[in-house]
Amino acid sequence: MLPAANIGKLGFRRWHERQLVEGHAWFVTGILCAVAVAALLETLSFHNPLPQRLLTLGGAFVAGLVACYAFNAYFRITTRAQRLADRSTCKQCGVYGRYTLVAASSESMGVRCRKCGAEWTIA
């Protein structure tokens, strides 16, 4: 599914920048959760009572789930942004990311270059 509504409202360049910021925020979250998993597993001791061990393991499990989700979101967002960025150069004048949304469906966007008026489809 293409983010045509957001690109039409913000413009491609601003949308792309926001996607990269959001993606890297997820990446940082994933790294922090992975560090939390390592720290929690490091503090795990079999000399502690069972409830404390279960709490530590539960915390590590939840942090691991959040890390997996965060890395998945990072790859999904940055891959989509890069895929659209690869198709955002006008074939006639070579200008990058300066287009107006003409038509949109769930699978493609019709765009028009702001500089030369050429039209192409981004799928």
N, C-alpha and C positions, 0 to 999 in steps of 0.2 A: 504494500500500500504506500503510495507516494504522498508526501506531505504538501500537497498542492495548495491547500488553504493557507497554511502558514507561510509558504514561499510567496504566494500572491499578496499576502498582507504585509510581510516584512521585507520582501526582496530576497533574492538568493544569497547574497553575500552576508547579510545580517543573520539569516536563518542558519547558514553554514557555520558561522562563528558561534552562534548559540548552541548548535549541535555539538561542536567540538568542546565547548566549555562544559556542557552537560555530560558528555562522554568521559571527559577527563576527571570530572567530579566523581563519577562512578568508579573510575580507575583508582583514584585515591582512596575511596571508601573500601574497595576491594583489598588494597594493600594494607590498610589499617586493620581490617578484619582478619586478614591472614596473619598479621603480627599478633593480634589478640589471640588467635588460635594457638600460635606457637608459645605465647606467654602463658596461657592457661594450661597447656599441656606440660609446660616446664614446671609449673607450680604443683602439678598433680603428684601426690605422694600417697603411697599405700599405708603410711603410718597414720594418716588422718582418718577420722571416722567416716563411715559409709555415706551418710547424707552430704558431707562436705565434698567427698569425691564425686558423687553423682551430680552435685551442683556445678562443680568445676567441669565435668564432662559435658553436662547440658549446655553450659555457657560456651564451651568450645564448639559444640555441635551447631548451636545457633549462629555463632560468629562465622563458622564455616559455610553454613547455608547462605548467609548474607554475602559473604565473599564470592561464592559461586554466582549468585544472582547479580552482584555488582559487576563482575567480570563479563558475564553474559550480556548485560545491558551496555557495557562499554564497547564490546565488539559489535553488537547489533547497531548501536547508534553511529559509531565511527565508520562502519562498513557502508551503511546507507548514505551517510554524508559523502564519503569518498566516491561511491558509485554515481551519485548525482553530480558531484563536482567533475568527474571525468567526462560527463556529457554536457557540460555547461559552457562550452566554448563555441562561439559562432563559427561556422565553417567558412563563411564568406569573408568576414573582416578580422576574425581572430580575437575579438574581444572576449574576455572571460567574465561570466557571471552577471552580465548586464542585460537582462531580458525581462519582458513583461509576460505574465501568464495570459494566454489567449483562451485556452480550453483545458479542461481537466476531467479525467475519469479516474477510476480506482487503479488503473494500470499504466496510464501514460498522461503526460502533460504536453499540450501544445504551447510553444513559447515563441515570442517575437523579439529579435534583437533590438535594443534601444538605439543602437548606433546606425545600422544599415537597413533595418526592417526585415531582414531575412527571417523565415519561420522554419522551425524544426520541431521534432517530437522527441521528448525525453521519456524513455520507457524504463 
